[in-house]
Amino acid sequence: MSYSAFARYYDSLMRGVDYAARAGYLCGAMERLGHEPGLTLDLACGTGSLTLALAERGLDVYGLDASPEMLAVARRKAEAAGKSIFFVCQKMQEMDLYGGADTIVCTLDSVNHLSEAELRETFRRVAMFLNPGGYFFFDANTMYKHRIVLANNVFLYDLPDVYCVWQNRLIPESGSVAVSLDFFARSGAVYRRSGEHFTERAYPVKTMLGMLRQAGLRTKAVWADGTFEKPGRKAQRTVFAACRPGKSSGK
């Protein structure tokens, strides 16, 4: 996926997301687990909305994303907010940092865009670059959301700057969803069309836990998104908190 067209309209499509609340939730999760955030990496940061929200809460945070178009938007937003935030252009599964991080976060089902091999490699690299005792917080769409909510449905977004047709095609045997986005942006008397195509993959919780364990990460909690409760059968997004064993983890 190029993300070039998506980057132009991503913030419009995600305007319903309360990034300040999401940053607060992550900080609450850290506090609940007795973890000080320290140097924090926002993995797959996109246009930097969460990165900025974390910075506004006083965290020492930087962002990483594979899309230069997304990062260009992120840099402009940080500059407009008067924040000096460093952004790195890398794929998650090819992450190669100059030093360790105390906390890594990855939100809004970014991991669902990865194949199983890419996800395993991403977890391996997270474990490699987390400092001992560091924590990895990420969320993922559930199989329920893919099979029931996304499924073969079509979603229409009539926004001030673009009209978007979001079409899904469920792949039943794997629970994956092939997504096609068509953007229609008005230019004078005509509409100009652009699009993106990608596949989101969902994995059972047990599968994710096994991947984390194999990467050398120890899962400390699994919650329904936005809560500190066990996910129910109809949970649409699950949050994982895993740590790299070490001195500050108490082990």
Backbone torsions as a table, in degrees:
resi	resn	phi	psi	omega
1	MET	NA	132.3	-176.4
2	SER	-81.3	-33.0	-178.2
3	TYR	69.3	0.8	-176.7
4	SER	-64.7	-46.5	177.2
5	ALA	-71.8	-41.9	-178.4
6	PHE	-58.3	-38.5	-177.4
7	ALA	-60.2	-34.0	-177.9
8	ARG	-68.3	-29.1	-172.9
9	TYR	-119.5	2.1	-174.5
10	TYR	-57.4	-47.9	-176.8
11	ASP	-65.0	-33.3	176.6
12	SER	-65.8	-43.7	-179.6
13	LEU	-67.8	-28.8	-176.5
14	MET	-101.2	18.7	-174.4
15	ARG	-65.2	-17.9	178.1
16	GLY	-81.5	-6.6	-179.0
17	VAL	-82.5	128.1	177.3
18	ASP	-92.3	92.9	-175.9
19	TYR	-69.0	-32.7	177.0
20	ALA	-62.6	-43.0	178.3
21	ALA	-66.2	-38.3	179.4
22	ARG	-66.3	-39.6	176.1
23	ALA	-63.4	-40.9	177.8
24	GLY	-63.1	-39.4	178.4
25	TYR	-62.7	-44.7	179.3
26	LEU	-63.2	-42.2	178.2
27	CYS	-65.0	-36.5	176.3
28	GLY	-65.6	-37.2	177.2
29	ALA	-64.1	-41.1	178.2
30	MET	-63.1	-44.8	179.4
31	GLU	-62.1	-40.8	-179.0
32	ARG	-61.5	-34.8	-178.9
33	LEU	-93.7	4.5	178.4
34	GLY	69.3	33.5	-176.0
35	HIS	-112.1	128.8	173.2
36	GLU	-86.2	129.8	-172.6
37	PRO	-62.4	-38.3	-178.6
38	GLY	56.3	-146.6	177.3
39	LEU	-71.4	122.7	-171.5
40	THR	-118.8	134.7	176.7
41	LEU	-110.3	127.1	173.3
42	ASP	-94.9	102.1	-174.8
43	LEU	-83.4	134.2	-173.7
44	ALA	57.5	55.0	-170.8
45	CYS	-74.4	-13.3	179.3
46	GLY	59.5	-128.3	-178.3
47	THR	-86.7	12.4	168.7
48	GLY	79.6	13.7	-178.3
49	SER	-64.3	-44.4	178.6
50	LEU	-71.2	-38.6	177.7
51	THR	-54.3	-47.9	-179.5
52	LEU	-65.0	-41.0	179.6
53	ALA	-63.5	-38.2	177.0
54	LEU	-68.0	-40.4	177.8
55	ALA	-62.1	-37.6	-179.8
56	GLU	-69.8	-18.3	174.1
57	ARG	-89.1	4.3	175.3
58	GLY	94.7	6.4	-179.7
59	LEU	-77.7	146.5	173.0
60	ASP	-85.4	96.1	-167.1
61	VAL	-129.6	147.1	170.7
62	TYR	-137.8	166.8	-173.4
63	GLY	-122.2	154.1	177.7
64	LEU	-136.9	133.1	178.1
65	ASP	-154.5	154.7	-178.1
66	ALA	-83.3	-14.0	-173.3
67	SER	-100.7	114.8	176.0
68	PRO	-63.8	-30.4	178.4
69	GLU	-67.2	-43.1	176.1
70	MET	-61.5	-43.8	-177.0
71	LEU	-68.0	-31.2	176.3
72	ALA	-61.7	-40.9	176.5
73	VAL	-65.4	-43.2	-179.1
74	ALA	-60.1	-43.5	-179.2
75	ARG	-64.1	-41.6	179.2
76	ARG	-63.9	-39.8	-179.6
77	LYS	-67.1	-40.9	179.1
78	ALA	-65.2	-42.1	179.1
79	GLU	-63.3	-42.3	179.9
80	ALA	-64.0	-30.3	179.9
81	ALA	-87.0	-1.4	179.8
82	GLY	73.6	25.6	-179.5
83	LYS	-108.0	134.9	176.1
84	SER	-95.4	98.4	-176.5
85	ILE	-120.6	131.6	179.9
86	PHE	-87.3	134.0	178.6
87	PHE	-123.9	138.5	-177.7
88	VAL	-116.4	133.5	177.6
89	CYS	-98.2	98.3	178.6
90	GLN	-150.6	153.2	169.8
91	LYS	-75.4	147.8	179.1
92	MET	-55.6	-45.9	-175.2
93	GLN	-75.8	-4.4	176.2
94	GLU	-118.7	16.0	-177.6
95	MET	-53.4	128.0	-179.3
96	ASP	-142.8	93.6	-173.5
97	LEU	-93.3	161.8	179.6
98	TYR	-82.8	-15.9	-180.0
99	GLY	-161.4	-177.7	-176.6
100	GLY	-86.9	161.0	175.3
101	ALA	-118.3	150.6	177.0
102	ASP	-86.1	-27.3	179.7
103	THR	-142.7	137.5	172.3
104	ILE	-126.8	130.4	177.4
105	VAL	-120.8	149.3	179.0
106	CYS	-149.5	111.0	-168.1
107	THR	-121.7	176.0	176.9
108	LEU	54.6	50.6	174.0
109	ASP	51.0	33.0	177.4
110	SER	-60.8	-34.7	-178.4
111	VAL	-66.9	-20.5	179.3
112	ASN	-69.5	-13.3	178.0
113	HIS	-82.0	-4.2	-175.3
114	LEU	-99.6	145.1	170.0
115	SER	-70.6	168.5	-179.9
116	GLU	-59.9	-42.9	179.5
117	ALA	-63.7	-40.7	179.1
118	GLU	-67.2	-38.2	-180.0
119	LEU	-66.3	-43.6	177.5
120	ARG	-59.7	-42.0	-179.9
121	GLU	-68.7	-36.5	176.5
122	THR	-62.2	-46.2	177.7
123	PHE	-60.6	-39.9	179.5
124	ARG	-62.2	-42.5	-178.9
125	ARG	-72.7	-34.6	173.8
126	VAL	-58.8	-46.9	179.1
127	ALA	-61.7	-36.1	-179.0
128	MET	-65.9	-38.9	-173.0
129	PHE	-100.6	-3.8	171.7
130	LEU	-76.9	135.3	172.7
131	ASN	-68.5	153.1	176.7
132	PRO	-53.3	131.0	-176.4
133	GLY	85.7	-3.2	180.0
134	GLY	-73.4	159.9	-176.4
135	TYR	-119.8	145.8	176.3
136	PHE	-119.3	117.4	177.1
137	PHE	-113.3	125.8	177.1
138	PHE	-147.9	158.3	175.7
139	ASP	-122.3	161.7	-178.4
140	ALA	-149.7	141.7	171.3
141	ASN	-62.3	146.5	-178.6
142	THR	-92.3	166.1	174.7
143	MET	-60.8	-37.1	179.0
144	TYR	-59.0	-46.2	-179.0
145	LYS	-62.3	-41.5	-178.5
146	HIS	-67.2	-43.9	-174.0
147	ARG	-80.1	-28.4	-173.8
148	ILE	-111.0	-44.8	-173.1
149	VAL	-86.4	-52.8	178.6
150	LEU	-76.8	-59.6	173.1
151	ALA	42.0	-132.6	178.6
152	ASN	-102.9	28.6	-173.9
153	ASN	-84.1	160.3	176.2
154	VAL	-120.0	133.6	179.3
155	PHE	-120.4	136.2	-179.7
156	LEU	-114.1	134.7	179.7
157	TYR	-124.3	110.3	178.2
158	ASP	-101.1	92.4	-172.8
159	LEU	-107.7	160.7	-177.7
160	PRO	-56.3	-35.6	-175.2
161	ASP	-104.2	-7.8	-176.7
162	VAL	-163.8	151.4	170.4
163	TYR	-110.2	124.2	-174.6
164	CYS	-120.0	132.6	172.7
165	VAL	-109.3	115.7	-177.6
166	TRP	-107.0	110.5	-177.2
167	GLN	-113.3	132.9	179.5
168	ASN	-113.7	148.3	172.4
169	ARG	-134.4	110.9	-178.8
170	LEU	-73.7	135.4	173.4
171	ILE	-105.1	94.3	-167.4
172	PRO	-56.4	-40.6	-174.4
173	GLU	-63.8	-27.2	-178.8
174	SER	-111.8	-16.2	-174.8
175	GLY	78.8	7.2	177.1
176	SER	-77.8	157.7	178.0
177	VAL	-127.6	122.3	174.1
178	ALA	-86.1	124.8	-173.3
179	VAL	-113.2	133.5	173.5
180	SER	-122.9	125.5	178.2
181	LEU	-112.8	126.2	175.0
182	ASP	-116.7	122.3	-178.8
183	PHE	-106.8	134.0	177.1
184	PHE	-122.8	105.8	-177.8
185	ALA	-107.3	132.1	-176.8
186	ARG	-75.9	133.1	175.8
187	SER	-133.3	95.8	-174.9
188	GLY	68.6	-123.4	-178.2
189	ALA	-92.8	0.9	-177.7
190	VAL	-124.0	163.5	174.9
191	TYR	-110.3	133.9	177.9
192	ARG	-101.9	131.0	-175.1
193	ARG	-101.0	138.4	171.7
194	SER	-143.1	168.5	-175.9
195	GLY	-157.7	165.5	174.5
196	GLU	-138.2	150.2	178.5
197	HIS	-137.8	132.3	178.4
198	PHE	-157.4	170.4	178.8
199	THR	-121.5	132.0	173.7
200	GLU	-105.3	134.8	-177.8
201	ARG	-116.6	136.0	176.9
202	ALA	-109.7	145.2	-178.5
203	TYR	-127.5	139.8	175.1
204	PRO	-58.1	150.1	-179.5
205	VAL	-55.1	-43.2	-179.2
206	LYS	-60.5	-36.4	178.3
207	THR	-65.3	-43.4	179.1
208	MET	-63.8	-41.4	179.7
209	LEU	-62.9	-39.8	177.7
210	GLY	-64.2	-41.1	177.7
211	MET	-62.0	-43.9	179.1
212	LEU	-61.9	-44.3	-179.9
213	ARG	-62.1	-43.7	179.9
214	GLN	-65.1	-27.5	178.4
215	ALA	-79.8	-9.0	-179.2
216	GLY	94.4	17.2	179.0
217	LEU	-105.9	144.6	-177.1
218	ARG	-109.0	116.5	-178.4
219	THR	-73.1	128.0	-179.3
220	LYS	-104.7	-25.0	-178.7
221	ALA	-161.2	149.9	171.8
222	VAL	-134.1	120.1	-174.5
223	TRP	-126.1	156.7	166.0
224	ALA	-70.7	141.2	-173.9
225	ASP	-53.5	132.3	177.4
226	GLY	79.9	3.0	-178.9
227	THR	-133.2	176.2	171.0
228	PHE	-118.4	34.3	179.8
229	GLU	-109.2	157.5	177.4
230	LYS	-64.4	137.2	-179.9
231	PRO	-63.6	137.2	175.4
232	GLY	-87.2	176.9	-176.9
233	ARG	-62.0	-29.2	-177.5
234	LYS	-104.0	17.6	176.2
235	ALA	-63.0	135.4	-178.1
236	GLN	-94.4	-23.2	179.0
237	ARG	-144.0	137.4	-178.1
238	THR	-116.8	140.2	179.4
239	VAL	-108.3	132.9	179.0
240	PHE	-114.6	138.8	173.0
241	ALA	-123.0	116.9	-178.2
242	ALA	-131.2	149.6	-179.6
243	CYS	-125.3	157.1	169.8
244	ARG	-90.5	116.6	-177.8
245	PRO	-54.4	140.7	-179.8
246	GLY	172.7	-172.4	-172.5
247	LYS	-53.5	-52.6	-173.5
248	SER	-78.5	-6.5	176.4
249	SER	-83.8	-4.9	179.4
250	GLY	83.6	9.2	-179.1
251	LYS	-110.8	NA	NA
